[in-house]
Amino acid sequence: MPKRLLYVPTHRRCPEAIVSYLDESLFLAREYGEEIPFLLVESFPADWIPEHAELLGRLSVERSARAFHLIPEGRRAYVRALVEAAADEPADRDRLERLLIPEGVSYGAGPNIAALVAVALDAQVLLRRDSDTRPMPRGEVLAFPGELELRALAGQGVYFVASTYVGDPPLDRRDLLSAGPEFVRRIEREIKPGLSDREIDELLREYLVDEPARGYDSDFVTPDRPGSVEMGVSCVKEIFRTVPEMPLTEMLGSDFIQRNLLLAVGYPVLFHSRKVYHRYDETRRGRSDFSAAVRYAVRDLRYLLFWRIWSELAALVAARPEDFWRPPGEVDAERFGAAARQAVARQTPSLPGVAAEFGAAHLAAAAETGGDVAARLNAIGTAALDGTDRHVAEVVDGFADYCFLLEHWPALVAAASRSADLVRALTSVGEGRLG
């Protein structure tokens, strides 16, 4: 059985990423003298899935690579088998299936499926790459991130190491920033009330301008600068067996729970210098899909609501970290759930005000701009204000759902540990897979 698994979760066509990261898995396999399979997790039915399947099948033969392709039909069959084994009550099974296969976009759902597949294959380390990235060249060769990640994970007490991107900067609040920094400050103050305007501006410049333009010619690993790492070029050890990601839909950052928990309990989060190149397609870069731009901004709002609760919860965890997680295999789901309910109760009354300020900042910014930017800002502000009750309720419910999933995660992991044959039947490229 492999000790490591490299995967790409995707809801888009991504042949370049498939080639790049299958090559990375082969490179790492040669370096470590053992097989490191490649897994592609497809989020939704799409017309490019047969193209991905053909590409993976051809590459696996040409390069003698072990590849797994989990398409939506196979994913559903796999989840149903695990849920059937992990829960007795029909209502619990239905809820677990909904959380593992959410209907909307969930940044945490793909990592959770990959974690269960990793358990099935007895992998202790899970390397993740995003489908809109590729490895960076360094001279005549590619600087594969996994080489540094796996080296760093050998350190005592290290469970997470990641990097970030060079290339297209994040879309977060781009329209708002174009209207003036004061509008972005209004939003940032909702989750960073202790920072001055100057400090907020510096953080935004670092995140949106400096970091995406900064590449490195040498290898190093350091403690993470706050907020610099991205899950899309990350590597985790063992913690995914005890701590799932949050399956909440339509929210940025729902796949950062493992990293955030490690920070709360005082374990290192490491940054490495082998960034990947990030590129949006023309539609996303130009924000020509109006509705998609609005949906993305609403995910940002929901992240702000989430963060108000999470910050409260993280403080409770940090006060007595040994009560919540003891590495690598013990998490107290009951105590975590009680702390989460306490954080939700304390923060929920303030959440409508966060949404109101988010909406008002966008509407005010729209008045200072014109054309498509003003139209998007107006639509975002209106969507935030009109949907405040729904956004608040769904984020609050998301914490309850997460605690439910955390409570049942040991049973799901136990079921996954017995599912290697099913994984091979459903996902193995060229081996009688479903679809």
C-alpha positions in Angstrom: 0.0 0.0 0.0 1.3 3.5 -0.7 2.2 5.8 2.1 1.4 8.9 0.1 -1.4 10.1 -2.3 -1.4 13.2 -4.5 -4.8 14.5 -5.7 -6.5 17.2 -7.6 -10.1 18.1 -6.8 -11.8 19.9 -9.8 -15.0 21.2 -11.2 -13.4 22.4 -14.5 -11.6 21.0 -17.5 -7.9 20.7 -16.5 -5.8 18.6 -18.8 -2.6 20.6 -18.1 -3.0 20.1 -14.3 -3.6 16.4 -14.9 -0.3 16.0 -16.8 1.7 18.2 -14.5 0.7 16.6 -11.2 0.7 13.1 -12.5 4.3 13.8 -13.4 4.9 15.2 -9.9 3.6 11.9 -8.4 6.0 10.0 -10.6 8.9 12.2 -9.7 8.2 11.8 -6.0 7.8 8.1 -6.4 11.3 7.9 -7.9 12.7 10.1 -5.1 11.2 8.0 -2.4 11.4 4.6 -4.0 7.7 3.8 -3.6 4.5 4.2 -5.5 2.7 7.6 -5.0 -0.6 7.3 -6.8 -2.4 10.2 -8.5 -6.1 10.8 -7.8 -8.5 13.1 -9.7 -11.7 13.9 -8.0 -14.5 15.3 -10.2 -17.1 17.4 -8.3 -20.0 17.5 -10.8 -21.1 15.8 -14.0 -19.5 17.6 -17.0 -18.9 17.0 -20.7 -15.1 17.1 -20.2 -15.0 14.0 -17.8 -14.6 11.5 -20.7 -11.6 13.7 -22.0 -10.0 13.5 -18.5 -10.6 9.7 -18.4 -9.0 9.2 -21.8 -6.0 11.4 -20.8 -5.5 9.6 -17.5 -5.8 6.2 -19.1 -3.3 7.0 -21.8 -0.8 8.6 -19.5 -1.0 5.7 -17.0 0.0 3.3 -19.7 2.6 5.5 -21.3 4.3 6.4 -18.0 3.5 3.3 -16.0 1.7 5.4 -13.4 -0.9 4.4 -10.9 -3.9 6.7 -11.3 -7.4 6.9 -9.9 -10.3 8.8 -11.4 -13.3 9.4 -9.2 -16.2 10.6 -11.3 -19.5 11.8 -9.8 -21.3 8.5 -10.2 -18.4 6.6 -8.6 -18.2 9.2 -5.8 -21.9 8.7 -5.0 -21.6 4.9 -4.9 -18.5 5.1 -2.7 -20.1 7.5 -0.3 -23.2 5.5 0.0 -21.2 2.4 0.8 -19.3 4.2 3.5 -22.3 5.8 5.0 -24.2 2.5 5.1 -21.4 1.0 7.1 -20.8 4.0 9.4 -24.4 5.0 10.5 -27.4 3.0 11.6 -30.2 5.6 11.5 -31.6 6.5 8.0 -31.7 10.2 8.9 -28.0 10.1 9.9 -27.1 8.4 6.7 -29.0 10.9 4.6 -27.3 13.8 6.4 -23.8 12.3 6.0 -24.4 11.7 2.3 -25.5 15.3 1.9 -22.4 16.5 3.7 -20.0 14.3 1.7 -21.7 15.1 -1.6 -23.1 18.6 -1.3 -25.2 20.0 -4.1 -23.4 23.4 -4.3 -19.8 24.4 -4.5 -17.9 23.2 -1.4 -14.2 23.7 -1.1 -14.1 21.2 1.7 -15.9 18.4 0.0 -13.2 17.3 -2.4 -10.5 17.1 0.3 -12.9 15.0 2.5 -13.4 12.5 -0.3 -9.7 12.4 -1.0 -9.0 11.8 2.7 -11.3 8.8 2.7 -9.7 7.4 -0.4 -6.3 7.9 1.2 -7.4 5.9 4.2 -8.7 3.2 1.9 -5.2 3.0 0.4 -3.6 3.2 3.8 -1.8 6.5 2.9 -0.5 8.6 5.8 0.2 11.7 3.7 -2.1 13.6 1.4 -0.7 16.1 -1.1 -3.2 18.5 -2.8 -2.9 20.5 -6.0 -5.6 22.8 -7.5 -6.7 22.4 -11.1 -6.0 26.0 -12.2 -2.3 25.7 -11.3 0.8 24.0 -12.6 4.4 23.5 -11.2 6.9 26.4 -11.6 10.0 25.9 -13.8 13.4 26.4 -12.2 16.1 26.4 -14.8 15.7 23.3 -17.0 13.5 21.4 -14.6 10.2 21.8 -12.7 10.3 22.6 -9.0 7.8 20.2 -7.8 6.3 21.3 -4.4 6.1 17.8 -3.0 9.8 17.4 -2.7 10.0 20.2 -0.1 6.6 19.3 1.5 7.6 15.7 2.2 11.0 16.7 3.5 9.4 19.2 5.9 6.8 16.7 7.1 9.6 14.6 8.5 10.1 17.2 11.2 8.9 16.5 14.7 5.3 17.6 15.3 4.8 18.8 11.7 1.4 17.9 10.2 0.9 20.6 7.6 3.1 22.4 5.1 2.0 24.5 2.1 2.9 27.3 -0.2 1.0 29.7 -2.4 0.8 31.0 -6.0 2.6 33.1 -8.6 0.5 34.5 -11.4 -3.1 35.7 -11.5 -3.9 37.3 -8.1 -7.0 36.3 -6.2 -10.3 37.7 -7.3 -11.2 38.6 -3.7 -12.6 42.2 -3.5 -11.0 43.3 -6.7 -14.0 45.4 -7.8 -14.3 46.9 -4.3 -10.6 47.8 -4.2 -10.9 49.5 -7.6 -13.4 52.0 -6.0 -11.0 52.9 -3.2 -9.2 51.2 -0.3 -11.7 52.7 2.2 -14.4 50.3 1.0 -12.2 47.2 1.6 -11.2 48.5 5.0 -14.9 48.6 6.0 -15.1 44.9 5.4 -11.8 43.9 6.8 -12.6 45.7 10.1 -15.4 43.2 10.6 -12.9 40.4 11.2 -9.7 42.4 12.1 -11.1 45.1 14.4 -7.7 45.6 16.2 -5.8 46.6 13.1 -5.2 50.1 11.9 -6.1 51.3 8.4 -2.4 51.2 7.5 -2.0 47.6 8.8 -5.1 46.6 6.8 -3.7 48.2 3.6 -0.4 46.5 4.1 -2.0 43.1 4.5 -4.2 43.6 1.4 -1.2 44.8 -0.7 0.8 41.7 0.4 -2.1 39.3 -0.4 -3.4 40.9 -3.6 -0.2 42.4 -5.2 3.1 41.4 -3.7 2.7 37.7 -2.9 1.3 36.7 -6.4 4.3 38.4 -8.0 6.9 36.9 -5.7 8.8 33.8 -6.8 11.8 32.1 -5.2 15.0 30.7 -6.7 16.0 28.8 -3.6 14.4 26.2 -1.4 13.4 27.0 2.2 10.7 26.2 4.7 9.7 28.7 7.4 6.8 29.2 9.8 3.8 30.5 7.9 3.3 34.2 7.7 -0.3 34.8 8.7 -2.7 34.0 5.9 0.0 33.3 3.2 -0.5 29.6 2.5 -3.1 28.2 0.2 -4.7 24.8 0.4 -4.3 24.3 -3.3 -0.5 23.6 -2.9 -0.4 21.8 0.4 0.5 18.6 2.2 -1.0 17.1 5.3 0.0 14.2 7.4 -2.4 12.0 9.4 -4.6 14.8 10.7 -7.1 14.1 7.9 -7.8 10.8 9.5 -9.3 12.5 12.6 -10.3 16.0 11.4 -12.5 16.5 8.3 -12.8 19.8 6.4 -16.0 21.8 6.6 -18.5 20.8 3.9 -20.4 24.1 4.0 -21.3 25.1 0.4 -20.8 28.5 -1.3 -18.1 29.7 1.2 -14.5 30.5 0.7 -12.1 28.9 3.1 -14.1 25.9 4.1 -11.1 23.7 3.4 -8.8 25.4 5.9 -10.2 23.7 9.1 -7.3 21.4 9.5 -4.8 24.2 9.2 -6.8 26.5 11.5 -7.2 23.8 14.1 -3.4 23.2 14.1 -2.8 26.9 14.7 -5.3 26.9 17.5 -3.7 24.0 19.3 -0.2 25.4 18.9 1.2 23.1 16.2 3.4 24.6 13.4 2.0 25.6 10.1 4.9 25.8 7.6 5.4 27.7 4.4 7.7 26.4 1.7 9.2 28.3 -1.3 8.1 26.1 -4.2 5.1 28.0 -5.3 2.9 26.9 -8.3 1.8 29.1 -11.2 -1.8 30.1 -11.0 -3.9 31.1 -14.0 -7.6 31.9 -14.5 -9.3 31.2 -17.7 -10.3 34.4 -19.7 -13.9 34.3 -18.4 -12.9 34.3 -14.8 -10.0 36.7 -15.2 -12.1 39.3 -17.0 -15.1 38.6 -14.7 -17.3 38.5 -17.8 -19.6 36.0 -16.2 -21.7 38.5 -14.2 -23.5 35.9 -12.1 -20.3 34.0 -11.3 -18.7 37.2 -10.0 -21.6 37.8 -7.7 -21.6 34.2 -6.4 -17.9 34.5 -5.7 -18.4 37.7 -3.7 -21.2 36.1 -1.7 -18.9 33.2 -0.8 -16.5 35.9 0.5 -19.3 37.3 2.7 -20.1 33.9 4.1 -16.4 33.5 4.9 -16.6 36.7 7.0 -19.6 35.3 8.9 -17.8 32.0 9.4 -14.6 33.7 10.6 -16.5 35.6 13.3 -17.6 32.3 14.8 -14.4 30.5 14.1 -12.3 33.2 15.8 -14.4 32.7 19.0 -14.1 28.9 18.7 -10.3 29.0 18.1 -9.9 31.1 21.3 -11.8 28.5 23.3 -9.6 25.7 21.8 -6.4 27.6 22.3 -7.2 28.1 26.0 -7.1 24.3 26.6 -5.7 22.7 23.4 -5.0 19.3 25.0 -8.7 19.0 25.6 -9.6 19.2 21.9 -6.8 17.4 19.9 -4.0 15.2 20.8 -1.9 14.3 17.8 -2.1 12.4 15.6 -5.2 10.3 16.3 -7.3 11.8 19.1 -9.9 14.5 18.7 -12.6 15.1 21.3 -15.7 15.7 19.0 -18.0 16.1 22.0 -15.9 18.9 23.6 -15.4 20.5 20.2 -19.1 20.5 19.5 -19.9 22.1 22.9 -17.3 24.8 22.2 -18.7 25.4 18.7 -22.2 25.8 20.1 -20.9 28.3 22.6 -19.1 30.3 19.9 -22.2 30.2 17.6 -24.4 31.5 20.4 -22.0 34.4 21.2 -21.4 35.5 17.7 -24.8 34.9 15.9 -26.3 38.2 17.1 -23.5 40.2 15.4 -23.7 38.4 12.1 -26.5 40.4 10.5 -24.5 43.5 11.1 -21.5 42.0 9.3 -23.7 41.2 6.3 -25.2 44.7 6.4 -21.8 46.4 6.4 -20.6 44.1 3.5 -23.7 45.0 1.4 -23.5 48.7 2.3 -19.8 48.9 1.4 -20.4 47.4 -2.0 -23.3 49.8 -2.7 -21.3 52.8 -1.6 -18.4 51.7 -3.8 -20.7 51.3 -6.8 -21.6 55.0 -6.5 -17.9 55.8 -6.9 -17.4 53.7 -10.1 -19.1 53.1 -13.4 -19.8 50.5 -16.1 -19.5 46.8 -15.5 -17.6 47.4 -12.1 -20.5 49.5 -10.7 -23.1 47.0 -12.0 -21.2 44.1 -10.3 -20.8 46.0 -7.0 -24.5 46.9 -7.0 -25.5 43.3 -7.6 -23.2 42.1 -4.9 -24.4 44.6 -2.4 -28.1 43.8 -3.2 -27.4 40.0 -3.0 -25.8 40.5 0.4 -28.6 42.5 1.9 -31.5 40.6 0.4 -30.0 37.2 1.5 -28.7 38.2 5.0 -31.0 35.9 6.9 -30.2 33.0 4.6 -26.5 33.5 4.7 -26.4 33.8 8.5 -28.6 30.7 8.9 -26.6 28.6 6.6 -23.3 29.5 8.1 -24.7 28.8 11.6 -26.1 25.5 10.4 -22.7 24.8 8.8 -21.1 24.6 12.2 -23.7 22.2 13.4 -23.2 20.1 10.3 -19.5 20.1 10.8 -19.7 19.0 14.4 -22.1 16.2 13.2 -19.5 15.1 10.6 -16.7 15.3 13.1 -18.6 13.1 15.4 -19.2 10.5 12.7 -15.7 10.8 11.1 -14.1 7.9 13.0 -16.8 5.5 11.8 -16.4 6.8 8.2 -12.7 6.4 8.4 -13.1 2.9 9.8 -15.4 2.0 6.9 -12.9 3.6 4.5 -10.1 1.5 5.9 -12.0 -1.6 4.7 -12.8 -0.2 1.3 -9.6 -0.6 -0.8 -11.3 -3.1 -3.2 -14.2 -0.8 -3.7 -11.9 2.2 -4.4 -10.1 0.2 -7.0 -13.3 -1.0 -8.6 -14.8 2.5 -8.8 -11.7 4.6 -9.6 -8.8 2.7 -11.0 -8.0 3.9 -14.5 -8.3 1.1 -17.0 -9.5 -1.5 -14.4 -13.3 -1.9 -14.9 -14.2 1.4 -13.2 -17.7 2.7 -13.0 -18.7 4.8 -16.0 
